[in-house]
Structures are given as C-alpha cells and as structure tokens.
C-alpha cells in the first residue's frame, strides 16, 4: 500500500525513523510558529531525538493497526505529514490530521493528499466515515476539508487544548457514500 503515488508531484510514504527524523525536525523547527498555533505537539518537538522517538512510536502504532502516519513527499522533498491519528474499528471511523511546512503551502498539496487518504481509508481500511478536526479559526485547514467535500458535522467546545487553552474545533465528516458522489462529479 505504501508508498502511495498521489500524482506526478506527490507521494505518501511511511517514515524511516532514523533517516527522516533530522529533515522532519528541521521542517517543524522552521515552521514552528505557524504549526504551534494549531497543533499542541509542535512546541514539544525540540530536537532530532524527540522527532526520532515520535517516529518510532508512530511506527509501533502503525504495526499495531492503531494509526497510520505518512510523510507527504512533494517533488522528492519531505513537505509535511498526513495521518489517520486513530481508528474506531467498531464504528469504522478514522480521524485524519495533517500539517505542512510553511514553504510548501499554497500548492494544493494537502488537498490532494487528503483526497488520497480518503481513498486509502475507504478502500484499504474499509472505513465508513472519516473526520477532520480543525480549530475554528484555522481558515486554511477548514478550507482543505470543505474543498475536499467534507461536511461540517459539529462545532466542539474546547475541542483541542493548545498551550493550556481550549479552542473550538470544527468536526468535518466525509462518509463513504458522499466520497463516491464527490469523486463522480470531480472534473
């Protein structure tokens, strides 16, 4: 299943704990101010070693079937990550998350990666629905979900805690039947 070719510019692949940790740390470090506004883990990622430990943990979760964290490769460079942070096997649901280094934004990368993750989630992991949770004020992330065909399911009070402060989050949802319909009208 991985690597997964999204298009001519983008692929998704599993991280190599030792080989990718330095580049990922640099990407996070160079984009920390932006990423930390929306994601609680960004300020705790303070060294190559902490990035390597994170990648080791995510690969253990992947092998256990609990989540899947993938590198977004854009024009042969690591641009960010996209993941199913968790699966609810009983409800056949997954929660997707993503981030991108500042220098890669504005190219439709996350949009294309999200659509590919929907394909993977619905047809390889046999999910019935996928959620994306985004801080209400995170316009870019909310636009990614909306443009990909997700529908606003609910607004969650204190849906995410960042630096000790609770933020409202939009819970976007894509059901498999809606994904099929969205794909059939895609130009």
PEUR-V437182 format. One record per residue. N is the residue number from 0. RES is the residue in three letters. NEAR is the number of other ideal C-beta (glycine too) atoms within 10 Angstrom. D_FIRST is the distance of its C-alpha to the first C-alpha in Angstrom with 1 decimal. Layout:
N:RES:NEAR:D_FIRST, N:RES:NEAR:D_FIRST
//
This chain:
0:UNK:9:0.0, 1:UNK:13:3.8, 2:UNK:12:6.2, 3:UNK:18:6.2, 4:UNK:12:9.6, 5:UNK:21:12.0, 6:UNK:11:15.0, 7:UNK:7:17.2, 8:UNK:15:18.0, 9:UNK:20:15.0, 10:UNK:19:11.6, 11:UNK:23:9.8, 12:UNK:15:9.0, 13:UNK:18:10.0, 14:UNK:23:13.8, 15:UNK:11:15.8, 16:UNK:16:18.7, 17:UNK:10:21.4, 18:UNK:10:20.4, 19:UNK:19:19.5, 20:UNK:21:22.1, 21:UNK:12:25.0, 22:UNK:16:23.6, 23:UNK:21:22.2, 24:UNK:20:25.6, 25:UNK:14:27.4, 26:UNK:25:25.5, 27:UNK:24:26.3, 28:UNK:16:29.8, 29:UNK:13:30.5, 30:UNK:19:29.4, 31:UNK:15:30.6, 32:UNK:9:33.4, 33:UNK:16:31.2, 34:UNK:21:28.3, 35:UNK:17:30.9, 36:UNK:14:32.5, 37:UNK:18:29.6, 38:UNK:19:27.6, 39:UNK:14:29.4, 40:UNK:13:27.5, 41:UNK:20:28.3, 42:UNK:13:31.8, 43:UNK:9:30.9, 44:UNK:19:28.5, 45:UNK:13:31.4, 46:UNK:11:30.3, 47:UNK:15:27.6, 48:UNK:10:28.0, 49:UNK:15:27.3, 50:UNK:23:24.2, 51:UNK:19:23.1, 52:UNK:14:24.0, 53:UNK:20:22.0, 54:UNK:23:18.8, 55:UNK:13:19.6, 56:UNK:13:20.2, 57:UNK:21:17.0, 58:UNK:16:15.0, 59:UNK:11:17.2, 60:UNK:17:16.6, 61:UNK:18:12.8, 62:UNK:8:13.5, 63:UNK:8:16.0, 64:UNK:10:13.8, 65:UNK:14:16.3, 66:UNK:18:14.4, 67:UNK:25:11.6, 68:UNK:19:13.1, 69:UNK:25:11.6, 70:UNK:24:13.7, 71:UNK:25:14.6, 72:UNK:21:15.4, 73:UNK:21:18.2, 74:UNK:11:19.9, 75:UNK:7:18.6, 76:UNK:13:20.0, 77:UNK:18:18.7, 78:UNK:23:20.0, 79:UNK:24:19.1, 80:UNK:23:16.6, 81:UNK:24:15.1, 82:UNK:20:14.2, 83:UNK:24:14.5, 84:UNK:17:17.6, 85:UNK:14:18.1, 86:UNK:19:17.5, 87:UNK:12:20.4, 88:UNK:12:19.4, 89:UNK:6:22.8, 90:UNK:10:22.8, 91:UNK:16:19.1, 92:UNK:18:19.2, 93:UNK:26:17.3, 94:UNK:16:19.0, 95:UNK:24:17.5, 96:UNK:19:19.0, 97:UNK:21:19.0, 98:UNK:21:21.4, 99:UNK:25:22.2, 100:UNK:24:24.7, 101:UNK:14:27.9, 102:UNK:13:27.9, 103:UNK:18:24.7, 104:UNK:15:26.0, 105:UNK:9:27.3, 106:UNK:15:24.8, 107:UNK:13:22.7, 108:UNK:24:19.7, 109:UNK:26:19.2, 110:UNK:14:19.8, 111:UNK:18:17.1, 112:UNK:29:14.6, 113:UNK:23:15.9, 114:UNK:21:15.5, 115:UNK:20:11.8, 116:UNK:27:11.5, 117:UNK:23:13.6, 118:UNK:14:11.5, 119:UNK:21:8.5, 120:UNK:24:11.4, 121:UNK:22:13.3, 122:UNK:11:11.1, 123:UNK:12:8.2, 124:UNK:17:10.7, 125:UNK:10:13.6, 126:UNK:24:15.7, 127:UNK:13:19.1, 128:UNK:19:19.8, 129:UNK:26:18.7, 130:UNK:21:21.3, 131:UNK:25:22.0, 132:UNK:18:25.1, 133:UNK:25:27.1, 134:UNK:18:30.6, 135:UNK:13:33.0, 136:UNK:13:34.3, 137:UNK:18:31.0, 138:UNK:10:31.4, 139:UNK:13:28.4, 140:UNK:23:25.9, 141:UNK:19:27.7, 142:UNK:13:27.7, 143:UNK:23:23.9, 144:UNK:25:23.6, 145:UNK:15:26.4, 146:UNK:13:25.3, 147:UNK:22:21.8, 148:UNK:18:23.8, 149:UNK:26:23.9, 150:UNK:12:27.3, 151:UNK:12:29.5, 152:UNK:16:29.6, 153:UNK:11:32.1, 154:UNK:11:33.5, 155:UNK:15:33.4, 156:UNK:9:36.4, 157:UNK:10:35.6, 158:UNK:17:31.9, 159:UNK:17:31.1, 160:UNK:10:33.3, 161:UNK:16:33.5, 162:UNK:10:36.1, 163:UNK:6:37.9, 164:UNK:9:38.2, 165:UNK:12:36.6, 166:UNK:20:35.2, 167:UNK:13:34.7, 168:UNK:23:31.1, 169:UNK:22:30.0, 170:UNK:18:27.5, 171:UNK:23:25.6, 172:UNK:16:23.8, 173:UNK:25:21.6, 174:UNK:17:21.7, 175:UNK:17:19.4, 176:UNK:11:22.5, 177:UNK:15:23.3, 178:UNK:22:19.9, 179:UNK:10:20.4, 180:UNK:12:23.9, 181:UNK:15:23.0, 182:UNK:13:20.5, 183:UNK:7:23.3, 184:UNK:7:25.8, 185:UNK:8:23.8, 186:UNK:2:25.6
//
